[in-house]
Amino acid sequence: MVMVLKRGLRIALSVLLPSLVLVTLASRSASSAPNRVSEEWAYRPLAVLNGADGGDYADFNGDGTRDMCVAAEEGKQAVCYLLDATTGTVTRALELGTFSPPGPEDVAIGDLTKDGRPDLAYFRQGSNQVGFISCGDNGDTSTCRQVPFGGVIHPVHNGFIADVDRDGNQDIVYAASQWKQSTVPGQEVAWFENPYPTDPMKSTNWVRHVIRQSDSEAESAWGFPGTGEYNQLDFVDLFKNGTRYLIVSERLANRISFYSTADPTVAWERVPIRVRGTGDNQPKHMTAQDVDGDGDIDLAVVLQQGPILVWENVGSPGALSFIQHEIDRIDDRGGIISPMGIGFHDLDGDGRFELVVNEYGEVPQTNVYIYTMNTISNWTRSVTIPVMYAGDDIFFDDINNDGMRDILSTWASPDSGQVYALLQGIAYRFQLWVPLLLKR
């Protein structure tokens, strides 16, 4: 009764006290332990890669099949794994770029040179660098050229390729901030403008536009949300009206910033929203989808420690507003766990999104959360899939062409790493309280 009254009061206040930015703390959902460990998800290693970290999932060699390109910071390289369209197995591994230690932290796939062939942008945390690798003949790494950019001040954590200024050219967006022993405090969110038809293979032709930069030790720019069918990093059209928002998690500042602009080369409007009521907040990875089907885009956020957050979009253009729901993460072993990659996806094809989260701790695992009772505020853990380690990025696709959606990710340990897939072996309805488990 008390919880009902509290939630009712919060909802009433959100109506009676309008503001440009409002985050309302909703009641904590009862995230029970999973009914049992999933037996119908098969762990398939795709490749061994020391330090496998951030990646991208798109067609790299132009054969119409999406491939998995991965940054390997400890491995000092970037590798694109070409996948077979029928079996989802690796047909070839392309080692791209030459990096003095460390290697890149993240990579992104896109045609940056307008030659009809995908290129690979890379983002380096250890050397404060953004650049790209262009291969004139796909599959022939001897023709590849590496184009590093200058001007980046901070270690780069995350980035993606998109047409920022809508001129028909693919640009590069990145987030960077102080990390570990970095001597430069603060953060930067910026993008490099593609100069085409001026030669894009000349790095000085690319113009760096700063969206926001700060020298404060309390500032950081960590990463962007995955969105779309495959959960790739991108802008987010929060209200499906054509206005794209650049959403950035700010780990040290415990907030998420929303950037929008009419002219991305001049100035961006920023709306920062603090993550509240969660102890050691530190928001990291994010995902974005219209989870409740009300016509606007919602967010889910993982924290360094603490619950998973679902931000229900209840705002409007020019008046951002979110209701914050919390999903308790219960460690069945009693140890400390941290979340990593996160993604919304309709895994069972029922028209509703599940929330998939990589978590590592005493025993790493991938958890599938569902919302129950037809409300986005109530979530429960439905399926637990044991994995070796848990990685930063999660992508979704039917990689082995069997009609069921699979999960792709990476993991890295101090001296090893893998690119892997979780293959869904038996289709069933995740919204059931007790999933039907069949031995594979």
LOPA-782494 format. One record per residue (C-alpha): x, y, z. Coordinates in nm, 2 decimals, always signed. Layout:
BEGIN
<tiba u="X" v="Y" w="Z"/>
...
This chain:
BEGIN
<tiba u="+0.00" v="+0.00" w="+0.00"/>
<tiba u="+0.29" v="+0.23" w="+0.09"/>
<tiba u="+0.46" v="+0.16" w="-0.24"/>
<tiba u="+0.14" v="+0.23" w="-0.43"/>
<tiba u="+0.09" v="+0.56" w="-0.26"/>
<tiba u="+0.45" v="+0.66" w="-0.32"/>
<tiba u="+0.43" v="+0.58" w="-0.69"/>
<tiba u="+0.10" v="+0.76" w="-0.72"/>
<tiba u="+0.25" v="+1.07" w="-0.55"/>
<tiba u="+0.55" v="+1.06" w="-0.79"/>
<tiba u="+0.32" v="+1.04" w="-1.09"/>
<tiba u="+0.10" v="+1.32" w="-0.96"/>
<tiba u="+0.41" v="+1.54" w="-0.90"/>
<tiba u="+0.54" v="+1.47" w="-1.26"/>
<tiba u="+0.21" v="+1.60" w="-1.39"/>
<tiba u="+0.17" v="+1.90" w="-1.15"/>
<tiba u="+0.53" v="+2.01" w="-1.17"/>
<tiba u="+0.63" v="+2.02" w="-1.53"/>
<tiba u="+0.98" v="+2.11" w="-1.63"/>
<tiba u="+1.21" v="+2.09" w="-1.93"/>
<tiba u="+1.39" v="+1.79" w="-1.78"/>
<tiba u="+1.23" v="+1.55" w="-1.53"/>
<tiba u="+1.35" v="+1.21" w="-1.42"/>
<tiba u="+1.09" v="+1.04" w="-1.19"/>
<tiba u="+1.20" v="+0.74" w="-0.98"/>
<tiba u="+0.95" v="+0.46" w="-1.02"/>
<tiba u="+0.91" v="+0.17" w="-0.78"/>
<tiba u="+1.18" v="-0.09" w="-0.80"/>
<tiba u="+1.07" v="-0.39" w="-1.00"/>
<tiba u="+1.08" v="-0.73" w="-0.84"/>
<tiba u="+1.36" v="-0.90" w="-1.04"/>
<tiba u="+1.34" v="-1.25" w="-0.91"/>
<tiba u="+1.61" v="-1.51" w="-0.97"/>
<tiba u="+1.56" v="-1.69" w="-1.31"/>
<tiba u="+1.33" v="-1.98" w="-1.32"/>
<tiba u="+1.63" v="-2.20" w="-1.43"/>
<tiba u="+1.94" v="-2.18" w="-1.64"/>
<tiba u="+1.86" v="-2.18" w="-2.01"/>
<tiba u="+1.95" v="-2.51" w="-2.19"/>
<tiba u="+1.85" v="-2.41" w="-2.54"/>
<tiba u="+2.12" v="-2.15" w="-2.60"/>
<tiba u="+2.44" v="-2.29" w="-2.75"/>
<tiba u="+2.77" v="-2.11" w="-2.70"/>
<tiba u="+2.97" v="-2.10" w="-3.02"/>
<tiba u="+3.32" v="-1.96" w="-3.03"/>
<tiba u="+3.37" v="-1.78" w="-3.36"/>
<tiba u="+3.73" v="-1.69" w="-3.31"/>
<tiba u="+4.01" v="-1.65" w="-3.05"/>
<tiba u="+4.13" v="-1.29" w="-3.03"/>
<tiba u="+4.34" v="-1.16" w="-2.75"/>
<tiba u="+4.18" v="-0.85" w="-2.59"/>
<tiba u="+3.86" v="-0.87" w="-2.81"/>
<tiba u="+3.67" v="-0.56" w="-2.72"/>
<tiba u="+3.43" v="-0.32" w="-2.89"/>
<tiba u="+3.31" v="-0.41" w="-3.24"/>
<tiba u="+3.06" v="-0.35" w="-3.52"/>
<tiba u="+2.83" v="-0.59" w="-3.71"/>
<tiba u="+2.78" v="-0.50" w="-4.08"/>
<tiba u="+2.88" v="-0.62" w="-4.43"/>
<tiba u="+3.25" v="-0.56" w="-4.46"/>
<tiba u="+3.34" v="-0.74" w="-4.78"/>
<tiba u="+3.03" v="-0.65" w="-4.99"/>
<tiba u="+2.88" v="-1.00" w="-5.03"/>
<tiba u="+2.55" v="-0.91" w="-4.87"/>
<tiba u="+2.62" v="-1.09" w="-4.54"/>
<tiba u="+2.70" v="-0.91" w="-4.22"/>
<tiba u="+3.04" v="-0.97" w="-4.07"/>
<tiba u="+3.19" v="-0.91" w="-3.72"/>
<tiba u="+3.47" v="-0.66" w="-3.70"/>
<tiba u="+3.64" v="-0.64" w="-3.36"/>
<tiba u="+3.89" v="-0.41" w="-3.19"/>
<tiba u="+4.16" v="-0.59" w="-2.99"/>
<tiba u="+4.33" v="-0.34" w="-2.75"/>
<tiba u="+4.57" v="-0.59" w="-2.59"/>
<tiba u="+4.61" v="-0.78" w="-2.92"/>
<tiba u="+4.73" v="-0.46" w="-3.09"/>
<tiba u="+4.50" v="-0.51" w="-3.40"/>
<tiba u="+4.16" v="-0.49" w="-3.56"/>
<tiba u="+4.02" v="-0.80" w="-3.72"/>
<tiba u="+3.72" v="-0.85" w="-3.94"/>
<tiba u="+3.57" v="-1.19" w="-3.94"/>
<tiba u="+3.38" v="-1.27" w="-4.26"/>
<tiba u="+3.07" v="-1.49" w="-4.19"/>
<tiba u="+2.91" v="-1.75" w="-4.40"/>
<tiba u="+2.54" v="-1.65" w="-4.48"/>
<tiba u="+2.41" v="-2.01" w="-4.41"/>
<tiba u="+2.60" v="-2.15" w="-4.12"/>
<tiba u="+2.72" v="-1.83" w="-3.94"/>
<tiba u="+3.07" v="-1.97" w="-3.93"/>
<tiba u="+3.39" v="-1.77" w="-4.00"/>
<tiba u="+3.51" v="-1.81" w="-4.35"/>
<tiba u="+3.81" v="-1.57" w="-4.32"/>
<tiba u="+3.98" v="-1.34" w="-4.08"/>
<tiba u="+4.12" v="-1.01" w="-4.21"/>
<tiba u="+4.38" v="-0.85" w="-3.99"/>
<tiba u="+4.37" v="-0.47" w="-4.05"/>
<tiba u="+4.59" v="-0.18" w="-3.95"/>
<tiba u="+4.92" v="-0.15" w="-3.78"/>
<tiba u="+4.91" v="-0.03" w="-3.42"/>
<tiba u="+5.19" v="+0.02" w="-3.17"/>
<tiba u="+5.06" v="-0.09" w="-2.83"/>
<tiba u="+4.78" v="-0.06" w="-2.74"/>
<tiba u="+4.54" v="-0.15" w="-3.02"/>
<tiba u="+4.20" v="+0.01" w="-3.08"/>
<tiba u="+3.92" v="+0.01" w="-2.82"/>
<tiba u="+3.64" v="+0.02" w="-3.07"/>
<tiba u="+3.58" v="-0.01" w="-3.45"/>
<tiba u="+3.29" v="+0.09" w="-3.68"/>
<tiba u="+3.21" v="-0.02" w="-4.04"/>
<tiba u="+3.10" v="+0.22" w="-4.32"/>
<tiba u="+3.19" v="+0.36" w="-4.66"/>
<tiba u="+3.40" v="+0.66" w="-4.58"/>
<tiba u="+3.57" v="+0.70" w="-4.92"/>
<tiba u="+3.26" v="+0.68" w="-5.14"/>
<tiba u="+3.40" v="+0.40" w="-5.35"/>
<tiba u="+3.12" v="+0.15" w="-5.27"/>
<tiba u="+3.34" v="-0.05" w="-5.04"/>
<tiba u="+3.32" v="-0.05" w="-4.66"/>
<tiba u="+3.60" v="+0.10" w="-4.46"/>
<tiba u="+3.68" v="+0.05" w="-4.09"/>
<tiba u="+3.70" v="+0.34" w="-3.85"/>
<tiba u="+3.90" v="+0.28" w="-3.53"/>
<tiba u="+3.90" v="+0.45" w="-3.19"/>
<tiba u="+4.21" v="+0.42" w="-2.97"/>
<tiba u="+4.19" v="+0.47" w="-2.59"/>
<tiba u="+4.56" v="+0.43" w="-2.52"/>
<tiba u="+4.69" v="+0.67" w="-2.78"/>
<tiba u="+4.41" v="+0.93" w="-2.80"/>
<tiba u="+4.35" v="+0.86" w="-3.17"/>
<tiba u="+4.07" v="+0.83" w="-3.43"/>
<tiba u="+4.12" v="+0.72" w="-3.78"/>
<tiba u="+4.01" v="+0.47" w="-4.05"/>
<tiba u="+4.14" v="+0.19" w="-4.27"/>
<tiba u="+4.05" v="+0.17" w="-4.63"/>
<tiba u="+4.10" v="-0.14" w="-4.85"/>
<tiba u="+4.06" v="-0.07" w="-5.22"/>
<tiba u="+4.00" v="-0.44" w="-5.29"/>
<tiba u="+3.78" v="-0.60" w="-5.03"/>
<tiba u="+3.95" v="-0.91" w="-4.89"/>
<tiba u="+4.30" v="-0.81" w="-5.01"/>
<tiba u="+4.46" v="-0.66" w="-4.70"/>
<tiba u="+4.78" v="-0.57" w="-4.89"/>
<tiba u="+4.59" v="-0.28" w="-5.05"/>
<tiba u="+4.47" v="-0.13" w="-4.72"/>
<tiba u="+4.58" v="+0.22" w="-4.62"/>
<tiba u="+4.56" v="+0.36" w="-4.27"/>
<tiba u="+4.45" v="+0.72" w="-4.23"/>
<tiba u="+4.50" v="+0.85" w="-3.87"/>
<tiba u="+4.35" v="+1.19" w="-3.77"/>
<tiba u="+4.51" v="+1.45" w="-3.54"/>
<tiba u="+4.35" v="+1.68" w="-3.28"/>
<tiba u="+4.20" v="+1.42" w="-3.04"/>
<tiba u="+4.29" v="+1.52" w="-2.68"/>
<tiba u="+4.15" v="+1.24" w="-2.46"/>
<tiba u="+4.14" v="+0.86" w="-2.47"/>
<tiba u="+3.86" v="+0.75" w="-2.71"/>
<tiba u="+3.62" v="+0.49" w="-2.57"/>
<tiba u="+3.34" v="+0.47" w="-2.83"/>
<tiba u="+3.25" v="+0.58" w="-3.18"/>
<tiba u="+3.04" v="+0.51" w="-3.48"/>
<tiba u="+2.99" v="+0.61" w="-3.84"/>
<tiba u="+2.69" v="+0.82" w="-3.96"/>
<tiba u="+2.60" v="+1.10" w="-4.19"/>
<tiba u="+2.60" v="+1.37" w="-3.93"/>
<tiba u="+2.53" v="+1.67" w="-4.15"/>
<tiba u="+2.31" v="+1.48" w="-4.40"/>
<tiba u="+2.52" v="+1.57" w="-4.70"/>
<tiba u="+2.54" v="+1.22" w="-4.83"/>
<tiba u="+2.88" v="+1.15" w="-4.68"/>
<tiba u="+2.96" v="+0.92" w="-4.39"/>
<tiba u="+3.12" v="+1.10" w="-4.10"/>
<tiba u="+3.29" v="+0.97" w="-3.78"/>
<tiba u="+3.15" v="+1.04" w="-3.43"/>
<tiba u="+3.34" v="+0.97" w="-3.11"/>
<tiba u="+3.33" v="+1.00" w="-2.73"/>
<tiba u="+3.65" v="+1.05" w="-2.52"/>
<tiba u="+3.76" v="+1.12" w="-2.17"/>
<tiba u="+4.02" v="+1.08" w="-1.90"/>
<tiba u="+4.09" v="+0.72" w="-1.83"/>
<tiba u="+4.32" v="+0.55" w="-1.58"/>
<tiba u="+4.66" v="+0.73" w="-1.58"/>
<tiba u="+4.57" v="+0.98" w="-1.86"/>
<tiba u="+4.73" v="+1.31" w="-1.79"/>
<tiba u="+4.46" v="+1.52" w="-1.95"/>
<tiba u="+4.14" v="+1.54" w="-1.74"/>
<tiba u="+3.80" v="+1.61" w="-1.88"/>
<tiba u="+3.60" v="+1.49" w="-2.18"/>
<tiba u="+3.52" v="+1.56" w="-2.55"/>
<tiba u="+3.23" v="+1.46" w="-2.77"/>
<tiba u="+3.32" v="+1.54" w="-3.13"/>
<tiba u="+3.29" v="+1.43" w="-3.50"/>
<tiba u="+3.51" v="+1.44" w="-3.80"/>
<tiba u="+3.34" v="+1.58" w="-4.12"/>
<tiba u="+3.40" v="+1.37" w="-4.43"/>
<tiba u="+3.55" v="+1.61" w="-4.69"/>
<tiba u="+3.43" v="+1.42" w="-5.00"/>
<tiba u="+3.45" v="+1.50" w="-5.30"/>
<tiba u="+3.78" v="+1.64" w="-5.17"/>
<tiba u="+4.02" v="+1.35" w="-5.11"/>
<tiba u="+3.91" v="+1.17" w="-4.79"/>
<tiba u="+4.23" v="+0.96" w="-4.79"/>
<tiba u="+4.42" v="+1.28" w="-4.68"/>
<tiba u="+4.37" v="+1.31" w="-4.31"/>
<tiba u="+4.41" v="+1.69" w="-4.30"/>
<tiba u="+4.10" v="+1.73" w="-4.52"/>
<tiba u="+3.88" v="+1.59" w="-4.24"/>
<tiba u="+3.74" v="+1.87" w="-4.02"/>
<tiba u="+3.70" v="+1.80" w="-3.65"/>
<tiba u="+3.39" v="+1.96" w="-3.50"/>
<tiba u="+3.37" v="+1.97" w="-3.12"/>
<tiba u="+3.02" v="+1.91" w="-2.98"/>
<tiba u="+3.13" v="+1.95" w="-2.62"/>
<tiba u="+3.47" v="+1.97" w="-2.45"/>
<tiba u="+3.56" v="+2.01" w="-2.08"/>
<tiba u="+3.88" v="+2.01" w="-1.88"/>
<tiba u="+3.70" v="+1.92" w="-1.55"/>
<tiba u="+3.82" v="+1.60" w="-1.37"/>
<tiba u="+3.45" v="+1.53" w="-1.29"/>
<tiba u="+3.36" v="+1.51" w="-1.66"/>
<tiba u="+3.36" v="+1.21" w="-1.88"/>
<tiba u="+3.21" v="+1.09" w="-2.21"/>
<tiba u="+3.18" v="+0.72" w="-2.22"/>
<tiba u="+2.96" v="+0.59" w="-2.50"/>
<tiba u="+2.65" v="+0.59" w="-2.72"/>
<tiba u="+2.34" v="+0.36" w="-2.73"/>
<tiba u="+2.29" v="+0.07" w="-2.96"/>
<tiba u="+1.97" v="+0.09" w="-3.15"/>
<tiba u="+1.80" v="-0.04" w="-3.47"/>
<tiba u="+1.75" v="-0.40" w="-3.58"/>
<tiba u="+2.11" v="-0.51" w="-3.49"/>
<tiba u="+2.17" v="-0.29" w="-3.19"/>
<tiba u="+2.45" v="-0.08" w="-3.36"/>
<tiba u="+2.56" v="+0.25" w="-3.22"/>
<tiba u="+2.39" v="+0.54" w="-3.38"/>
<tiba u="+2.19" v="+0.86" w="-3.33"/>
<tiba u="+1.84" v="+0.81" w="-3.18"/>
<tiba u="+1.52" v="+0.96" w="-3.31"/>
<tiba u="+1.36" v="+0.98" w="-2.97"/>
<tiba u="+1.01" v="+1.09" w="-3.09"/>
<tiba u="+1.02" v="+0.95" w="-3.44"/>
<tiba u="+0.98" v="+1.29" w="-3.59"/>
<tiba u="+1.31" v="+1.31" w="-3.78"/>
<tiba u="+1.50" v="+1.49" w="-3.50"/>
<tiba u="+1.81" v="+1.29" w="-3.41"/>
<tiba u="+1.96" v="+1.30" w="-3.07"/>
<tiba u="+2.32" v="+1.21" w="-2.99"/>
<tiba u="+2.29" v="+1.04" w="-2.65"/>
<tiba u="+2.61" v="+1.02" w="-2.44"/>
<tiba u="+2.67" v="+0.84" w="-2.11"/>
<tiba u="+2.89" v="+1.04" w="-1.87"/>
<tiba u="+3.03" v="+0.79" w="-1.64"/>
<tiba u="+3.22" v="+1.01" w="-1.39"/>
<tiba u="+2.95" v="+1.28" w="-1.38"/>
<tiba u="+2.67" v="+1.02" w="-1.32"/>
<tiba u="+2.45" v="+1.16" w="-1.60"/>
<tiba u="+2.34" v="+1.11" w="-1.95"/>
<tiba u="+2.35" v="+1.40" w="-2.20"/>
<tiba u="+2.11" v="+1.45" w="-2.50"/>
<tiba u="+2.25" v="+1.66" w="-2.79"/>
<tiba u="+2.05" v="+1.79" w="-3.08"/>
<tiba u="+2.11" v="+2.06" w="-3.35"/>
<tiba u="+1.98" v="+2.22" w="-3.66"/>
<tiba u="+2.34" v="+2.27" w="-3.79"/>
<tiba u="+2.59" v="+2.02" w="-3.66"/>
<tiba u="+2.89" v="+2.22" w="-3.78"/>
<tiba u="+2.80" v="+2.52" w="-3.56"/>
<tiba u="+2.64" v="+2.45" w="-3.22"/>
<tiba u="+2.46" v="+2.17" w="-3.04"/>
<tiba u="+2.19" v="+2.21" w="-2.77"/>
<tiba u="+2.27" v="+1.99" w="-2.47"/>
<tiba u="+2.02" v="+1.86" w="-2.21"/>
<tiba u="+2.20" v="+1.67" w="-1.92"/>
<tiba u="+2.00" v="+1.44" w="-1.70"/>
<tiba u="+2.15" v="+1.30" w="-1.38"/>
<tiba u="+2.12" v="+0.93" w="-1.29"/>
<tiba u="+1.96" v="+0.94" w="-0.94"/>
<tiba u="+1.90" v="+0.72" w="-0.64"/>
<tiba u="+2.12" v="+0.43" w="-0.74"/>
<tiba u="+2.43" v="+0.46" w="-0.51"/>
<tiba u="+2.75" v="+0.42" w="-0.71"/>
<tiba u="+2.59" v="+0.52" w="-1.04"/>
<tiba u="+2.85" v="+0.56" w="-1.32"/>
<tiba u="+2.63" v="+0.49" w="-1.63"/>
<tiba u="+2.81" v="+0.31" w="-1.91"/>
<tiba u="+2.66" v="+0.11" w="-2.19"/>
<tiba u="+2.31" v="+0.19" w="-2.33"/>
<tiba u="+2.05" v="+0.06" w="-2.57"/>
<tiba u="+1.74" v="+0.24" w="-2.72"/>
<tiba u="+1.41" v="+0.11" w="-2.86"/>
<tiba u="+1.03" v="+0.18" w="-2.84"/>
<tiba u="+0.99" v="-0.08" w="-2.57"/>
<tiba u="+0.63" v="-0.01" w="-2.47"/>
<tiba u="+0.51" v="+0.06" w="-2.82"/>
<tiba u="+0.38" v="+0.41" w="-2.74"/>
<tiba u="+0.55" v="+0.58" w="-3.04"/>
<tiba u="+0.87" v="+0.72" w="-2.87"/>
<tiba u="+1.20" v="+0.57" w="-2.79"/>
<tiba u="+1.30" v="+0.44" w="-2.44"/>
<tiba u="+1.65" v="+0.37" w="-2.30"/>
<tiba u="+1.81" v="+0.11" w="-2.09"/>
<tiba u="+2.14" v="+0.18" w="-1.91"/>
<tiba u="+2.39" v="-0.03" w="-1.72"/>
<tiba u="+2.58" v="+0.11" w="-1.43"/>
<tiba u="+2.93" v="+0.02" w="-1.30"/>
<tiba u="+2.76" v="-0.12" w="-0.99"/>
<tiba u="+2.39" v="-0.13" w="-0.90"/>
<tiba u="+2.07" v="-0.20" w="-1.08"/>
<tiba u="+2.00" v="-0.18" w="-1.45"/>
<tiba u="+1.80" v="+0.13" w="-1.54"/>
<tiba u="+1.51" v="+0.15" w="-1.78"/>
<tiba u="+1.42" v="+0.51" w="-1.88"/>
<tiba u="+1.07" v="+0.53" w="-2.00"/>
<tiba u="+1.03" v="+0.82" w="-2.24"/>
<tiba u="+0.73" v="+1.03" w="-2.13"/>
<tiba u="+0.85" v="+1.36" w="-2.27"/>
<tiba u="+0.80" v="+1.55" w="-2.60"/>
<tiba u="+1.02" v="+1.74" w="-2.84"/>
<tiba u="+1.17" v="+2.03" w="-2.65"/>
<tiba u="+1.07" v="+1.89" w="-2.31"/>
<tiba u="+1.27" v="+1.57" w="-2.24"/>
<tiba u="+1.12" v="+1.37" w="-1.96"/>
<tiba u="+1.19" v="+1.01" w="-1.84"/>
<tiba u="+1.05" v="+0.79" w="-1.57"/>
<tiba u="+1.34" v="+0.58" w="-1.42"/>
<tiba u="+1.26" v="+0.22" w="-1.35"/>
<tiba u="+1.52" v="-0.01" w="-1.18"/>
<tiba u="+1.58" v="-0.37" w="-1.23"/>
<tiba u="+1.76" v="-0.54" w="-0.94"/>
<tiba u="+2.05" v="-0.75" w="-1.05"/>
<tiba u="+2.07" v="-1.05" w="-0.82"/>
<tiba u="+2.40" v="-1.24" w="-0.80"/>
<tiba u="+2.31" v="-1.60" w="-0.72"/>
<tiba u="+2.66" v="-1.66" w="-0.59"/>
<tiba u="+2.67" v="-1.36" w="-0.35"/>
<tiba u="+2.97" v="-1.20" w="-0.52"/>
<tiba u="+3.02" v="-0.86" w="-0.69"/>
<tiba u="+2.90" v="-0.84" w="-1.05"/>
<tiba u="+2.93" v="-0.57" w="-1.31"/>
<tiba u="+2.72" v="-0.53" w="-1.63"/>
<tiba u="+2.87" v="-0.48" w="-1.97"/>
<tiba u="+2.69" v="-0.50" w="-2.30"/>
<tiba u="+2.32" v="-0.44" w="-2.32"/>
<tiba u="+2.06" v="-0.46" w="-2.59"/>
<tiba u="+1.68" v="-0.46" w="-2.66"/>
<tiba u="+1.56" v="-0.71" w="-2.91"/>
<tiba u="+1.25" v="-0.92" w="-2.99"/>
<tiba u="+1.42" v="-1.26" w="-2.95"/>
<tiba u="+1.10" v="-1.47" w="-2.97"/>
<tiba u="+0.92" v="-1.28" w="-3.24"/>
<tiba u="+0.61" v="-1.19" w="-3.04"/>
<tiba u="+0.63" v="-0.82" w="-3.10"/>
<tiba u="+0.77" v="-0.73" w="-2.76"/>
<tiba u="+1.13" v="-0.65" w="-2.67"/>
<tiba u="+1.34" v="-0.85" w="-2.43"/>
<tiba u="+1.64" v="-0.69" w="-2.26"/>
<tiba u="+1.97" v="-0.88" w="-2.29"/>
<tiba u="+2.26" v="-0.79" w="-2.06"/>
<tiba u="+2.61" v="-0.93" w="-2.03"/>
<tiba u="+2.73" v="-0.95" w="-1.67"/>
<tiba u="+3.06" v="-1.06" w="-1.53"/>
<tiba u="+3.16" v="-1.16" w="-1.18"/>
<tiba u="+3.22" v="-1.48" w="-1.00"/>
<tiba u="+3.05" v="-1.66" w="-1.29"/>
<tiba u="+3.00" v="-1.45" w="-1.60"/>
<tiba u="+2.65" v="-1.48" w="-1.76"/>
<tiba u="+2.42" v="-1.33" w="-2.01"/>
<tiba u="+2.07" v="-1.26" w="-1.87"/>
<tiba u="+1.75" v="-1.21" w="-2.06"/>
<tiba u="+1.50" v="-0.98" w="-1.88"/>
<tiba u="+1.13" v="-0.95" w="-1.97"/>
<tiba u="+0.87" v="-0.70" w="-1.86"/>
<tiba u="+0.55" v="-0.85" w="-1.72"/>
<tiba u="+0.20" v="-0.75" w="-1.64"/>
<tiba u="+0.20" v="-0.54" w="-1.97"/>
<tiba u="+0.39" v="-0.26" w="-1.81"/>
<tiba u="+0.74" v="-0.14" w="-1.87"/>
<tiba u="+0.79" v="-0.08" w="-1.49"/>
<tiba u="+0.79" v="-0.45" w="-1.40"/>
<tiba u="+1.08" v="-0.66" w="-1.51"/>
<tiba u="+1.19" v="-1.01" w="-1.42"/>
<tiba u="+1.49" v="-1.22" w="-1.51"/>
<tiba u="+1.37" v="-1.50" w="-1.74"/>
<tiba u="+1.68" v="-1.68" w="-1.88"/>
<tiba u="+2.04" v="-1.70" w="-1.77"/>
<tiba u="+2.30" v="-1.82" w="-2.01"/>
<tiba u="+2.65" v="-1.91" w="-1.87"/>
<tiba u="+2.94" v="-1.76" w="-2.07"/>
<tiba u="+3.32" v="-1.75" w="-2.03"/>
<tiba u="+3.34" v="-1.38" w="-1.98"/>
<tiba u="+3.11" v="-1.09" w="-2.06"/>
<tiba u="+3.18" v="-0.83" w="-2.33"/>
<tiba u="+3.10" v="-0.47" w="-2.41"/>
<tiba u="+2.89" v="-0.50" w="-2.72"/>
<tiba u="+2.58" v="-0.71" w="-2.81"/>
<tiba u="+2.45" v="-0.76" w="-3.16"/>
<tiba u="+2.14" v="-0.96" w="-3.28"/>
<tiba u="+2.08" v="-1.15" w="-3.60"/>
<tiba u="+1.99" v="-1.50" w="-3.73"/>
<tiba u="+2.34" v="-1.58" w="-3.82"/>
<tiba u="+2.29" v="-1.95" w="-3.90"/>
<tiba u="+1.97" v="-1.90" w="-4.10"/>
<tiba u="+1.75" v="-2.12" w="-3.89"/>
<tiba u="+1.47" v="-1.87" w="-3.83"/>
<tiba u="+1.56" v="-1.78" w="-3.48"/>
<tiba u="+1.75" v="-1.47" w="-3.34"/>
<tiba u="+2.10" v="-1.52" w="-3.20"/>
<tiba u="+2.33" v="-1.31" w="-2.99"/>
<tiba u="+2.68" v="-1.20" w="-3.09"/>
<tiba u="+2.94" v="-1.06" w="-2.86"/>
<tiba u="+3.30" v="-1.06" w="-2.75"/>
<tiba u="+3.49" v="-1.11" w="-2.43"/>
<tiba u="+3.84" v="-1.03" w="-2.32"/>
<tiba u="+4.05" v="-1.14" w="-2.02"/>
<tiba u="+4.40" v="-1.01" w="-1.94"/>
<tiba u="+4.56" v="-1.27" w="-2.16"/>
<tiba u="+4.29" v="-1.41" w="-2.39"/>
<tiba u="+3.96" v="-1.33" w="-2.56"/>
<tiba u="+3.70" v="-1.46" w="-2.80"/>
<tiba u="+3.44" v="-1.35" w="-3.05"/>
<tiba u="+3.14" v="-1.57" w="-3.00"/>
<tiba u="+2.77" v="-1.63" w="-3.07"/>
<tiba u="+2.49" v="-1.76" w="-2.85"/>
<tiba u="+2.27" v="-1.96" w="-3.08"/>
<tiba u="+1.90" v="-1.99" w="-3.00"/>
<tiba u="+1.82" v="-2.36" w="-3.03"/>
<tiba u="+1.45" v="-2.37" w="-2.94"/>
<tiba u="+1.20" v="-2.09" w="-3.00"/>
<tiba u="+0.97" v="-2.01" w="-2.72"/>
<tiba u="+0.78" v="-1.72" w="-2.56"/>
<tiba u="+0.99" v="-1.52" w="-2.32"/>
<tiba u="+0.68" v="-1.36" w="-2.16"/>
<tiba u="+0.58" v="-1.69" w="-2.00"/>
<tiba u="+0.65" v="-1.69" w="-1.63"/>
<tiba u="+0.81" v="-2.04" w="-1.66"/>
<tiba u="+0.99" v="-2.07" w="-1.99"/>
<tiba u="+0.96" v="-2.41" w="-2.16"/>
<tiba u="+1.31" v="-2.56" w="-2.15"/>
<tiba u="+1.39" v="-2.84" w="-2.39"/>
<tiba u="+1.72" v="-3.02" w="-2.41"/>
<tiba u="+1.92" v="-2.96" w="-2.73"/>
